[in-house]
Amino acid sequence: MTVTRFPDFISGAEPMTSPTRWAGVPLSDRRAERRALLVEAAYTLFGLEGEAAVTVRSVCRVCELNSRYFYESFANTDELLGAVYDHVAMQLGEVVGEAMMAAAEDRKAQTRAGIRAVLWFSAADPRRGRVMFTDGRANSALAERRTAAQDLLFQMVVEDERVNVDQDPVAARVAAALYTGALTELVHQWLAGRLGSDLDSIVDCALTRILPNI
């Protein structure tokens, strides 16, 4: 994905929106485009400099919009960061889904492909890992979305009959908790650079040690 440029970010100049910039563009399309520009700007700022860098003023400067256009789409920066998370999460879901679809039609191959895709995606662009997993933990919008994502993964594992082979509801929830927690911690350790650089070896170890029954 192309990184948004920082035109007047250092100079402090107020962004200027050309009166002809949106000429001939339907209102709904104008709003959608401006919203996308704001999300991309916040993604760049958060991913490169952290949550504190994301302010209404800084985001508008990056995408060269008047600040009034910010409030056209978002009530505050928390809402904007939530939209950034949703944007990256959608990309991650697409990458994981494609990887699992391309894998052989057996549980182990698909699980391996899914774990590998999560780790690869998170590290391929440092901004992704910061948004999805590591930074802004005190931000309520990000915390809520991360919790919801973990809860969804947990429930998916609970309902997977191939994991819950004994039809024991307690065993299924224990297995789901172990899987969800282990995968989350695996991503954190990978992004922190504590697992080395051999991605395939890491995935193989994960399948062998934390998911031996798959």
Z-matrix of the N, CA and C atoms (Angstrom, degrees):
N
C 1 1.456
C 2 1.514 1 108.71
N 3 1.329 2 119.35 1 139.37
C 4 1.445 3 123.14 2 -178.92
C 5 1.518 4 110.57 3 -72.03
N 6 1.324 5 116.25 4 132.69
C 7 1.458 6 121.25 5 178.72
C 8 1.518 7 109.39 6 -80.06
N 9 1.309 8 117.54 7 130.07
C 10 1.453 9 121.58 8 -179.57
C 11 1.517 10 110.29 9 -64.51
N 12 1.337 11 117.44 10 137.77
C 13 1.447 12 120.37 11 178.91
C 14 1.527 13 110.59 12 -75.93
N 15 1.304 14 117.15 13 162.14
C 16 1.453 15 123.41 14 -178.32
C 17 1.528 16 108.61 15 -112.88
N 18 1.316 17 119.57 16 81.86
C 19 1.446 18 121.75 17 -169.42
C 20 1.525 19 115.94 18 -63.86
N 21 1.342 20 118.17 19 -56.01
C 22 1.456 21 121.60 20 -177.13
C 23 1.523 22 111.09 21 -121.28
N 24 1.307 23 115.56 22 25.42
C 25 1.460 24 119.86 23 -171.20
C 26 1.530 25 111.92 24 -63.96
N 27 1.330 26 115.87 25 -38.18
C 28 1.454 27 118.59 26 -178.33
C 29 1.533 28 110.79 27 -83.75
N 30 1.319 29 117.48 28 -37.49
C 31 1.458 30 121.03 29 -174.36
C 32 1.513 31 113.77 30 -68.16
N 33 1.347 32 116.74 31 -27.11
C 34 1.458 33 120.11 32 -179.25
C 35 1.507 34 113.72 33 84.47
N 36 1.325 35 117.48 34 7.67
C 37 1.460 36 120.58 35 -179.72
C 38 1.512 37 110.83 36 -68.65
N 39 1.323 38 116.51 37 142.58
C 40 1.470 39 121.67 38 177.56
C 41 1.524 40 109.15 39 -71.68
N 42 1.335 41 118.44 40 130.58
C 43 1.453 42 119.88 41 179.87
C 44 1.517 43 111.82 42 -63.40
N 45 1.278 44 115.81 43 145.31
C 46 1.458 45 120.93 44 179.01
C 47 1.518 46 109.15 45 -117.37
N 48 1.316 47 116.21 46 128.98
C 49 1.448 48 121.13 47 178.14
C 50 1.525 49 108.53 48 -100.71
N 51 1.310 50 116.49 49 121.40
C 52 1.467 51 120.87 50 -179.21
C 53 1.515 52 110.00 51 -64.67
N 54 1.345 53 117.29 52 135.88
C 55 1.475 54 119.90 53 179.89
C 56 1.520 55 112.77 54 -63.73
N 57 1.328 56 116.45 55 -18.99
C 58 1.468 57 119.23 56 -179.89
C 59 1.523 58 112.42 57 -98.15
N 60 1.323 59 116.67 58 0.24
C 61 1.462 60 119.84 59 -174.93
C 62 1.517 61 112.33 60 -59.04
N 63 1.334 62 116.18 61 -38.28
C 64 1.462 63 119.95 62 -175.74
C 65 1.527 64 112.16 63 -107.81
N 66 1.316 65 116.44 64 12.54
C 67 1.467 66 120.11 65 -177.94
C 68 1.528 67 111.07 66 -59.31
N 69 1.328 68 115.49 67 129.07
C 70 1.457 69 120.54 68 177.39
C 71 1.510 70 114.95 69 80.85
N 72 1.346 71 118.13 70 -1.24
C 73 1.467 72 121.34 71 -179.68
C 74 1.527 73 108.86 72 -96.66
N 75 1.331 74 119.00 73 127.49
C 76 1.465 75 121.13 74 179.18
C 77 1.528 76 111.65 75 -55.44
N 78 1.314 77 117.37 76 148.85
C 79 1.451 78 122.79 77 -175.44
C 80 1.533 79 112.10 78 -55.38
N 81 1.337 80 116.38 79 -45.97
C 82 1.468 81 119.03 80 -178.38
C 83 1.524 82 111.53 81 -62.62
N 84 1.327 83 116.61 82 -37.66
C 85 1.460 84 120.41 83 178.67
C 86 1.525 85 111.00 84 -70.22
N 87 1.338 86 116.38 85 -37.68
C 88 1.464 87 120.16 86 177.68
C 89 1.521 88 110.38 87 -60.92
N 90 1.330 89 115.47 88 -46.29
C 91 1.465 90 119.10 89 -179.43
C 92 1.524 91 111.66 90 -64.51
N 93 1.317 92 116.43 91 -41.41
C 94 1.462 93 120.19 92 179.81
C 95 1.528 94 110.77 93 -63.92
N 96 1.326 95 116.58 94 -40.54
C 97 1.465 96 119.86 95 -179.95
C 98 1.519 97 110.85 96 -67.85
N 99 1.327 98 116.99 97 -42.23
C 100 1.465 99 119.78 98 179.17
C 101 1.522 100 111.13 99 -64.98
N 102 1.327 101 116.03 100 -38.72
C 103 1.470 102 119.17 101 178.14
C 104 1.527 103 110.12 102 -63.13
N 105 1.329 104 116.85 103 -43.48
C 106 1.459 105 120.94 104 179.68
C 107 1.528 106 111.03 105 -62.53
N 108 1.327 107 117.00 106 -38.77
C 109 1.466 108 120.79 107 178.05
C 110 1.526 109 111.10 108 -64.12
N 111 1.322 110 117.13 109 -40.66
C 112 1.459 111 121.44 110 179.18
C 113 1.526 112 111.34 111 -66.03
N 114 1.331 113 116.48 112 -41.72
C 115 1.461 114 120.61 113 178.81
C 116 1.521 115 110.71 114 -63.70
N 117 1.325 116 116.86 115 -44.17
C 118 1.463 117 120.59 116 179.85
C 119 1.522 118 111.31 117 -65.05
N 120 1.318 119 116.85 118 -39.03
C 121 1.462 120 120.52 119 178.50
C 122 1.526 121 111.02 120 -64.56
N 123 1.333 122 116.44 121 -44.51
C 124 1.465 123 120.11 122 178.94
C 125 1.524 124 111.00 123 -65.75
N 126 1.312 125 116.66 124 -37.41
C 127 1.466 126 121.81 125 177.10
C 128 1.524 127 110.55 126 -59.26
N 129 1.325 128 116.37 127 -44.97
C 130 1.457 129 121.21 128 179.31
C 131 1.520 130 111.03 129 -65.17
N 132 1.325 131 117.33 130 -47.43
C 133 1.454 132 121.39 131 -178.53
C 134 1.527 133 111.72 132 -63.62
N 135 1.314 134 116.26 133 -48.92
C 136 1.465 135 120.60 134 -179.32
C 137 1.522 136 110.53 135 -63.74
N 138 1.318 137 116.41 136 -44.25
C 139 1.449 138 120.28 137 -176.66
C 140 1.510 139 113.97 138 -67.49
N 141 1.334 140 117.08 139 -30.52
C 142 1.464 141 120.42 140 -177.00
C 143 1.521 142 113.51 141 -97.68
N 144 1.349 143 116.98 142 -31.44
C 145 1.454 144 119.26 143 -172.88
C 146 1.524 145 114.31 144 -127.07
N 147 1.321 146 118.52 145 -5.65
C 148 1.451 147 120.25 146 178.01
C 149 1.516 148 113.69 147 96.13
N 150 1.332 149 114.91 148 172.28
C 151 1.468 150 121.46 149 -174.06
C 152 1.522 151 112.60 150 -59.43
N 153 1.333 152 117.40 151 -37.60
C 154 1.461 153 120.68 152 -176.54
C 155 1.526 154 112.59 153 -61.76
N 156 1.326 155 116.85 154 -22.75
C 157 1.469 156 120.46 155 -179.48
C 158 1.516 157 112.63 156 -77.66
N 159 1.327 158 117.05 157 -13.04
C 160 1.468 159 120.90 158 -176.65
C 161 1.519 160 109.90 159 -91.57
N 162 1.307 161 116.24 160 99.48
C 163 1.460 162 123.00 161 174.48
C 164 1.528 163 107.97 162 -126.25
N 165 1.303 164 116.05 163 164.57
C 166 1.466 165 119.19 164 178.43
C 167 1.526 166 109.87 165 -58.57
N 168 1.302 167 116.43 166 -43.94
C 169 1.466 168 121.23 167 -176.95
C 170 1.528 169 111.15 168 -65.45
N 171 1.339 170 116.65 169 -46.81
C 172 1.466 171 119.16 170 -176.52
C 173 1.521 172 112.06 171 -67.31
N 174 1.332 173 116.42 172 -41.04
C 175 1.466 174 120.08 173 179.80
C 176 1.525 175 110.39 174 -63.00
N 177 1.321 176 116.99 175 -43.03
C 178 1.461 177 120.50 176 -179.49
C 179 1.524 178 111.52 177 -66.09
N 180 1.321 179 116.65 178 -35.13
C 181 1.463 180 119.29 179 177.43
C 182 1.524 181 111.31 180 -65.02
N 183 1.325 182 115.94 181 -43.01
C 184 1.461 183 119.66 182 -177.54
C 185 1.527 184 111.11 183 -59.98
N 186 1.319 185 117.16 184 -44.58
C 187 1.470 186 118.98 185 -177.15
C 188 1.521 187 112.74 186 -97.64
N 189 1.348 188 116.76 187 7.94
C 190 1.451 189 122.11 188 174.29
C 191 1.533 190 112.91 189 57.85
N 192 1.321 191 114.60 190 50.18
C 193 1.460 192 120.79 191 176.96
C 194 1.522 193 109.54 192 -121.29
N 195 1.312 194 116.28 193 149.13
C 196 1.441 195 121.37 194 172.09
C 197 1.527 196 108.78 195 -66.90
N 198 1.330 197 117.56 196 145.16
C 199 1.462 198 120.70 197 -175.55
C 200 1.523 199 113.13 198 -61.11
N 201 1.326 200 118.23 199 -22.87
C 202 1.475 201 119.08 200 179.79
C 203 1.526 202 111.16 201 -64.14
N 204 1.329 203 116.55 202 -25.49
C 205 1.454 204 119.19 203 179.33
C 206 1.524 205 112.01 204 -74.36
N 207 1.333 206 116.40 205 -21.99
C 208 1.467 207 119.10 206 175.74
C 209 1.527 208 109.43 207 -60.45
N 210 1.337 209 115.38 208 -49.61
C 211 1.466 210 119.98 209 -175.08
C 212 1.527 211 112.82 210 -74.91
N 213 1.287 212 116.83 211 -6.02
C 214 1.454 213 121.36 212 171.48
C 215 1.525 214 110.44 213 -68.06
N 216 1.348 215 116.42 214 -29.41
C 217 1.462 216 121.14 215 -176.01
C 218 1.526 217 114.34 216 -115.56
N 219 1.341 218 117.35 217 -27.91
C 220 1.462 219 120.11 218 -172.90
C 221 1.527 220 111.01 219 -136.15
N 222 1.330 221 115.38 220 143.30
C 223 1.463 222 119.82 221 177.60
C 224 1.518 223 111.19 222 -79.16
N 225 1.336 224 116.63 223 -30.59
C 226 1.462 225 121.11 224 -178.10
C 227 1.528 226 109.15 225 -162.28
N 228 1.321 227 116.87 226 179.50
C 229 1.461 228 120.23 227 -177.42
C 230 1.530 229 112.53 228 -71.59
N 231 1.323 230 117.85 229 -24.79
C 232 1.469 231 119.22 230 176.16
C 233 1.524 232 110.53 231 -62.83
N 234 1.319 233 116.13 232 -43.20
C 235 1.469 234 119.55 233 176.71
C 236 1.525 235 110.84 234 -61.51
N 237 1.314 236 115.48 235 -39.77
C 238 1.466 237 119.74 236 179.35
C 239 1.521 238 110.87 237 -64.86
N 240 1.326 239 117.91 238 -43.56
C 241 1.464 240 120.64 239 178.83
C 242 1.528 241 110.73 240 -65.16
N 243 1.324 242 117.19 241 -34.66
C 244 1.452 243 119.72 242 174.75
C 245 1.521 244 111.30 243 -62.12
N 246 1.325 245 116.31 244 -39.28
C 247 1.468 246 120.50 245 177.69
C 248 1.522 247 111.02 246 -67.27
N 249 1.326 248 116.85 247 -35.65
C 250 1.468 249 120.60 248 176.14
C 251 1.521 250 109.97 249 -62.38
N 252 1.328 251 116.25 250 -46.39
C 253 1.460 252 120.36 251 178.54
C 254 1.521 253 110.88 252 -59.20
N 255 1.324 254 116.52 253 -46.91
C 256 1.469 255 120.41 254 -179.56
C 257 1.528 256 111.13 255 -59.51
N 258 1.323 257 116.09 256 -39.44
C 259 1.469 258 121.33 257 179.90
C 260 1.529 259 110.74 258 -63.14
N 261 1.330 260 116.64 259 -47.38
C 262 1.469 261 120.00 260 -178.88
C 263 1.524 262 110.58 261 -70.36
N 264 1.335 263 117.33 262 -38.20
C 265 1.465 264 120.94 263 178.94
C 266 1.523 265 111.07 264 -62.19
N 267 1.323 266 117.47 265 -38.04
C 268 1.453 267 120.49 266 177.85
C 269 1.527 268 110.43 267 -63.95
N 270 1.332 269 116.70 268 -42.19
C 271 1.460 270 120.60 269 177.11
C 272 1.521 271 110.91 270 -62.01
N 273 1.328 272 116.43 271 -43.82
C 274 1.463 273 120.63 272 179.25
C 275 1.524 274 110.78 273 -61.48
N 276 1.325 275 116.70 274 -44.17
C 277 1.455 276 120.09 275 179.11
C 278 1.519 277 112.41 276 -59.96
N 279 1.322 278 116.32 277 -39.56
C 280 1.466 279 120.53 278 178.74
C 281 1.529 280 110.94 279 -65.68
N 282 1.334 281 116.79 280 -43.66
C 283 1.468 282 121.18 281 -179.22
C 284 1.525 283 110.50 282 -64.40
N 285 1.336 284 117.20 283 -45.16
C 286 1.460 285 120.78 284 -179.86
C 287 1.521 286 110.81 285 -65.45
N 288 1.328 287 116.35 286 -43.51
C 289 1.457 288 119.64 287 179.50
C 290 1.513 289 112.59 288 -60.91
N 291 1.322 290 116.92 289 -43.38
C 292 1.458 291 120.78 290 179.17
C 293 1.527 292 111.04 291 -65.00
N 294 1.325 293 116.81 292 -40.15
C 295 1.468 294 120.49 293 -179.85
C 296 1.521 295 111.17 294 -64.37
N 297 1.319 296 116.26 295 -42.45
C 298 1.465 297 119.57 296 -178.73
C 299 1.524 298 111.52 297 -71.33
N 300 1.325 299 116.55 298 -34.85
C 301 1.468 300 119.97 299 177.59
C 302 1.531 301 111.16 300 -65.77
N 303 1.336 302 115.79 301 -33.65
C 304 1.464 303 120.08 302 -178.21
C 305 1.520 304 112.72 303 -80.45
N 306 1.324 305 117.32 304 -13.47
C 307 1.469 306 120.77 305 -178.86
C 308 1.518 307 110.54 306 -78.33
N 309 1.317 308 114.39 307 163.62
C 310 1.470 309 119.80 308 176.57
C 311 1.525 310 109.81 309 -59.34
N 312 1.326 311 115.95 310 153.96
C 313 1.461 312 119.96 311 -175.07
C 314 1.522 313 112.17 312 -82.84
N 315 1.319 314 115.41 313 61.56
C 316 1.461 315 119.54 314 170.73
C 317 1.517 316 108.21 315 -142.47
N 318 1.318 317 115.13 316 155.75
C 319 1.463 318 121.60 317 -171.45
C 320 1.534 319 112.38 318 -57.47
N 321 1.315 320 117.12 319 -44.79
C 322 1.460 321 120.06 320 -175.50
C 323 1.521 322 111.63 321 -65.66
N 324 1.327 323 116.99 322 -44.91
C 325 1.460 324 120.71 323 -178.87
C 326 1.526 325 111.05 324 -64.15
N 327 1.307 326 117.26 325 -40.37
C 328 1.458 327 120.56 326 -179.10
C 329 1.523 328 111.46 327 -70.69
N 330 1.339 329 116.39 328 -39.04
C 331 1.460 330 119.69 329 177.24
C 332 1.515 331 110.62 330 -64.58
N 333 1.321 332 115.58 331 -42.72
C 334 1.461 333 119.80 332 178.37
C 335 1.528 334 110.80 333 -60.66
N 336 1.321 335 116.11 334 -44.80
C 337 1.459 336 120.54 335 179.91
C 338 1.525 337 111.20 336 -62.59
N 339 1.331 338 116.65 337 -38.84
C 340 1.455 339 120.53 338 -179.90
C 341 1.518 340 112.55 339 -66.87
N 342 1.331 341 116.87 340 -46.06
C 343 1.463 342 120.66 341 179.14
C 344 1.522 343 110.42 342 -63.33
N 345 1.318 344 116.27 343 -43.86
C 346 1.462 345 120.11 344 -179.75
C 347 1.535 346 110.78 345 -61.80
N 348 1.316 347 116.38 346 -40.48
C 349 1.462 348 120.53 347 -179.56
C 350 1.526 349 111.19 348 -64.53
N 351 1.334 350 117.12 349 -41.16
C 352 1.465 351 120.58 350 178.63
C 353 1.523 352 110.72 351 -61.58
N 354 1.332 353 116.45 352 -47.88
C 355 1.464 354 120.41 353 -178.92
C 356 1.528 355 111.27 354 -65.47
N 357 1.330 356 116.02 355 -44.60
C 358 1.466 357 119.27 356 -179.72
C 359 1.523 358 110.80 357 -62.04
N 360 1.321 359 116.81 358 -49.85
C 361 1.456 360 121.89 359 -177.88
C 362 1.520 361 111.13 360 -58.02
N 363 1.323 362 116.95 361 -42.91
C 364 1.460 363 121.64 362 -175.29
C 365 1.519 364 112.70 363 -67.00
N 366 1.327 365 116.74 364 -30.82
C 367 1.458 366 120.47 365 -176.34
C 368 1.529 367 113.43 366 -98.30
N 369 1.321 368 117.51 367 -19.86
C 370 1.466 369 120.51 368 -175.73
C 371 1.526 370 111.82 369 -63.13
N 372 1.319 371 116.78 370 -33.15
C 373 1.452 372 122.39 371 174.93
C 374 1.531 373 106.19 372 -131.90
N 375 1.336 374 119.38 373 112.76
C 376 1.466 375 121.71 374 -175.40
C 377 1.518 376 113.72 375 -53.66
N 378 1.326 377 117.46 376 -27.20
C 379 1.461 378 119.94 377 179.78
C 380 1.523 379 111.58 378 -63.15
N 381 1.320 380 115.75 379 -34.65
C 382 1.461 381 119.69 380 -176.54
C 383 1.525 382 111.48 381 -63.31
N 384 1.326 383 116.02 382 -48.55
C 385 1.459 384 119.80 383 -179.30
C 386 1.514 385 112.55 384 -62.59
N 387 1.324 386 116.56 385 -38.08
C 388 1.450 387 120.06 386 -179.67
C 389 1.524 388 110.98 387 -66.11
N 390 1.320 389 116.52 388 -40.88
C 391 1.465 390 120.56 389 179.95
C 392 1.523 391 111.40 390 -70.91
N 393 1.326 392 116.79 391 -46.82
C 394 1.458 393 121.08 392 -172.19
C 395 1.524 394 114.13 393 -79.61
N 396 1.345 395 117.22 394 -33.51
C 397 1.454 396 117.80 395 -167.65
C 398 1.531 397 117.36 396 -130.01
N 399 1.318 398 118.92 397 -34.95
C 400 1.458 399 117.76 398 -164.48
C 401 1.521 400 116.54 399 -110.33
N 402 1.322 401 119.31 400 -47.98
C 403 1.462 402 120.63 401 -170.93
C 404 1.523 403 112.83 402 -93.71
N 405 1.337 404 115.04 403 164.64
C 406 1.457 405 120.66 404 176.86
C 407 1.515 406 114.05 405 64.92
N 408 1.338 407 116.89 406 36.80
C 409 1.474 408 118.86 407 -176.03
C 410 1.524 409 112.77 408 -67.43
N 411 1.324 410 116.88 409 -23.29
C 412 1.467 411 119.84 410 179.75
C 413 1.531 412 111.89 411 -85.39
N 414 1.318 413 116.80 412 -7.10
C 415 1.458 414 119.64 413 -179.45
C 416 1.520 415 109.68 414 -78.42
N 417 1.324 416 116.77 415 124.60
C 418 1.465 417 120.72 416 -173.31
C 419 1.528 418 112.18 417 -64.84
N 420 1.337 419 117.13 418 -38.56
C 421 1.469 420 120.07 419 -178.77
C 422 1.522 421 110.81 420 -64.01
N 423 1.321 422 117.07 421 -43.17
C 424 1.465 423 120.35 422 179.33
C 425 1.526 424 111.03 423 -71.81
N 426 1.339 425 116.93 424 -41.62
C 427 1.463 426 120.65 425 -178.98
C 428 1.528 427 111.48 426 -61.37
N 429 1.316 428 116.26 427 -42.63
C 430 1.469 429 120.55 428 179.76
C 431 1.524 430 110.97 429 -63.28
N 432 1.310 431 116.83 430 -41.82
C 433 1.465 432 120.01 431 -178.89
C 434 1.525 433 111.30 432 -69.70
N 435 1.309 434 117.38 433 -39.52
C 436 1.465 435 119.80 434 178.33
C 437 1.527 436 110.80 435 -65.15
N 438 1.327 437 116.51 436 -40.37
C 439 1.464 438 120.11 437 177.36
C 440 1.522 439 110.74 438 -64.39
N 441 1.325 440 116.64 439 -42.52
C 442 1.465 441 120.66 440 179.44
C 443 1.523 442 110.74 441 -63.38
N 444 1.338 443 117.54 442 -38.28
C 445 1.467 444 120.82 443 179.32
C 446 1.524 445 110.59 444 -66.25
N 447 1.335 446 117.40 445 -41.15
C 448 1.452 447 120.88 446 177.89
C 449 1.531 448 111.05 447 -66.21
N 450 1.322 449 116.08 448 -40.32
C 451 1.466 450 119.78 449 179.13
C 452 1.527 451 111.09 450 -63.68
N 453 1.330 452 116.15 451 -38.84
C 454 1.457 453 120.29 452 178.99
C 455 1.524 454 110.52 453 -65.33
N 456 1.328 455 116.91 454 -44.91
C 457 1.465 456 120.29 455 177.91
C 458 1.521 457 110.65 456 -62.06
N 459 1.329 458 116.42 457 -42.75
C 460 1.460 459 121.35 458 178.45
C 461 1.534 460 110.46 459 -57.35
N 462 1.326 461 117.19 460 -47.60
C 463 1.459 462 120.58 461 -177.64
C 464 1.518 463 111.76 462 -67.15
N 465 1.326 464 116.85 463 -35.63
C 466 1.466 465 120.21 464 177.93
C 467 1.522 466 110.82 465 -62.50
N 468 1.331 467 116.76 466 -40.72
C 469 1.467 468 120.13 467 178.99
C 470 1.523 469 110.56 468 -69.50
N 471 1.326 470 117.21 469 -40.81
C 472 1.469 471 121.06 470 178.57
C 473 1.523 472 110.90 471 -57.19
N 474 1.331 473 116.52 472 -39.90
C 475 1.459 474 121.45 473 -174.96
C 476 1.525 475 113.56 474 -86.53
N 477 1.317 476 117.04 475 -2.50
C 478 1.466 477 120.71 476 -179.24
C 479 1.526 478 109.38 477 -81.84
N 480 1.319 479 117.37 478 109.98
C 481 1.460 480 121.86 479 -176.71
C 482 1.525 481 112.61 480 -65.14
N 483 1.335 482 116.46 481 -22.16
C 484 1.459 483 118.91 482 179.96
C 485 1.525 484 111.28 483 -73.60
N 486 1.329 485 117.14 484 -21.59
C 487 1.462 486 121.47 485 175.35
C 488 1.521 487 109.31 486 -89.14
N 489 1.299 488 117.18 487 -43.94
C 490 1.458 489 122.09 488 -178.88
C 491 1.526 490 109.97 489 -89.58
N 492 1.313 491 115.90 490 65.38
C 493 1.471 492 121.02 491 -174.64
C 494 1.521 493 112.88 492 -67.87
N 495 1.316 494 117.33 493 -24.88
C 496 1.467 495 120.43 494 -177.77
C 497 1.524 496 112.63 495 -93.35
N 498 1.352 497 116.28 496 0.51
C 499 1.455 498 121.02 497 -178.43
C 500 1.531 499 111.82 498 56.82
N 501 1.313 500 116.52 499 32.76
C 502 1.461 501 122.75 500 178.90
C 503 1.523 502 107.49 501 -99.91
N 504 1.328 503 118.67 502 112.60
C 505 1.469 504 120.39 503 -175.73
C 506 1.527 505 113.71 504 -61.99
N 507 1.333 506 116.63 505 -35.54
C 508 1.463 507 119.82 506 178.79
C 509 1.525 508 110.30 507 -67.97
N 510 1.337 509 115.83 508 -45.13
C 511 1.461 510 120.15 509 179.21
C 512 1.526 511 111.15 510 -62.04
N 513 1.331 512 116.40 511 -37.25
C 514 1.457 513 120.37 512 179.44
C 515 1.521 514 111.45 513 -64.89
N 516 1.325 515 116.79 514 -40.48
C 517 1.458 516 120.11 515 -179.71
C 518 1.523 517 111.35 516 -71.82
N 519 1.323 518 116.58 517 -35.39
C 520 1.469 519 119.63 518 175.98
C 521 1.530 520 110.18 519 -64.05
N 522 1.335 521 116.19 520 -45.33
C 523 1.459 522 120.54 521 179.38
C 524 1.526 523 110.57 522 -61.98
N 525 1.330 524 116.65 523 -41.41
C 526 1.457 525 120.60 524 179.90
C 527 1.520 526 111.51 525 -65.49
N 528 1.337 527 116.40 526 -39.97
C 529 1.459 528 120.33 527 178.97
C 530 1.520 529 111.28 528 -64.47
N 531 1.327 530 115.90 529 -42.86
C 532 1.464 531 120.31 530 179.17
C 533 1.524 532 110.86 531 -63.96
N 534 1.315 533 116.25 532 -44.09
C 535 1.464 534 120.50 533 -179.01
C 536 1.526 535 111.03 534 -64.35
N 537 1.333 536 116.57 535 -48.98
C 538 1.461 537 121.07 536 -177.35
C 539 1.524 538 111.22 537 -62.52
N 540 1.325 539 115.80 538 -47.26
C 541 1.458 540 119.68 539 -179.57
C 542 1.517 541 112.50 540 -64.95
N 543 1.341 542 115.53 541 -42.18
C 544 1.461 543 119.53 542 -179.05
C 545 1.519 544 111.64 543 -65.43
N 546 1.323 545 117.49 544 -41.57
C 547 1.458 546 120.59 545 -179.14
C 548 1.530 547 110.91 546 -65.42
N 549 1.324 548 116.75 547 -42.26
C 550 1.459 549 120.47 548 178.99
C 551 1.521 550 111.29 549 -61.73
N 552 1.325 551 116.56 550 -46.13
C 553 1.462 552 120.12 551 179.48
C 554 1.520 553 111.50 552 -67.28
N 555 1.321 554 116.76 553 -35.07
C 556 1.459 555 120.46 554 177.48
C 557 1.528 556 110.66 555 -60.39
N 558 1.321 557 116.52 556 -43.37
C 559 1.463 558 120.38 557 178.82
C 560 1.534 559 110.58 558 -63.11
N 561 1.339 560 116.99 559 -43.64
C 562 1.464 561 120.81 560 179.50
C 563 1.527 562 111.28 561 -59.77
N 564 1.330 563 117.20 562 -45.89
C 565 1.458 564 121.07 563 -178.60
C 566 1.530 565 111.24 564 -67.47
N 567 1.311 566 116.53 565 -37.15
C 568 1.466 567 121.69 566 178.18
C 569 1.526 568 110.67 567 -64.72
N 570 1.323 569 116.52 568 -46.27
C 571 1.462 570 120.18 569 -179.45
C 572 1.524 571 112.13 570 -68.10
N 573 1.319 572 116.55 571 -27.77
C 574 1.467 573 120.68 572 178.42
C 575 1.524 574 111.86 573 -78.76
N 576 1.326 575 117.47 574 -6.40
C 577 1.458 576 121.36 575 178.06
C 578 1.512 577 114.37 576 78.43
N 579 1.342 578 117.21 577 21.18
C 580 1.465 579 120.64 578 -176.22
C 581 1.527 580 113.29 579 -93.23
N 582 1.329 581 117.27 580 -0.85
C 583 1.467 582 119.99 581 -175.76
C 584 1.526 583 112.70 582 -113.65
N 585 1.315 584 117.33 583 8.34
C 586 1.452 585 118.89 584 -177.45
C 587 1.515 586 111.12 585 84.62
N 588 1.323 587 115.85 586 -165.12
C 589 1.463 588 120.32 587 -174.91
C 590 1.528 589 114.10 588 -120.13
N 591 1.329 590 117.51 589 0.65
C 592 1.461 591 120.95 590 -178.65
C 593 1.529 592 109.31 591 -87.08
N 594 1.320 593 116.39 592 92.01
C 595 1.462 594 121.48 593 -173.93
C 596 1.518 595 112.36 594 -60.90
N 597 1.324 596 117.48 595 -44.98
C 598 1.466 597 120.05 596 -178.08
C 599 1.521 598 112.34 597 -63.96
N 600 1.334 599 116.66 598 -37.23
C 601 1.460 600 120.35 599 177.42
C 602 1.521 601 111.11 600 -64.51
N 603 1.336 602 116.37 601 -39.56
C 604 1.466 603 120.90 602 178.89
C 605 1.528 604 110.58 603 -63.79
N 606 1.320 605 116.19 604 -43.85
C 607 1.470 606 120.61 605 -179.81
C 608 1.526 607 110.11 606 -64.90
N 609 1.324 608 117.28 607 -41.71
C 610 1.465 609 120.61 608 178.44
C 611 1.527 610 110.79 609 -61.25
N 612 1.331 611 116.94 610 -42.18
C 613 1.460 612 120.67 611 178.13
C 614 1.521 613 111.31 612 -63.32
N 615 1.331 614 115.90 613 -39.91
C 616 1.458 615 119.73 614 179.41
C 617 1.522 616 111.03 615 -61.60
N 618 1.323 617 116.53 616 -44.52
C 619 1.467 618 120.13 617 179.85
C 620 1.517 619 111.55 618 -65.23
N 621 1.322 620 117.09 619 -36.55
C 622 1.463 621 121.56 620 -176.48
C 623 1.519 622 112.21 621 -76.46
N 624 1.326 623 116.57 622 -40.13
C 625 1.461 624 120.20 623 -170.44
C 626 1.517 625 114.81 624 -97.30
N 627 1.303 626 118.61 625 -37.47
C 628 1.473 627 118.24 626 -177.00
C 629 1.531 628 111.86 627 -106.08
N 630 1.327 629 117.44 628 -13.21
C 631 1.469 630 120.23 629 179.64
C 632 1.523 631 109.86 630 -131.77
N 633 1.327 632 118.83 631 53.80
C 634 1.465 633 120.62 632 -172.95
C 635 1.518 634 114.49 633 -67.38
N 636 1.316 635 119.12 634 -19.77
C 637 1.455 636 120.57 635 -175.58
C 638 1.526 637 113.67 636 -91.82
N 639 1.318 638 116.67 637 -2.35
C 640 1.472 639 119.87 638 -178.97
C 641 1.537 640 110.08 639 -81.80
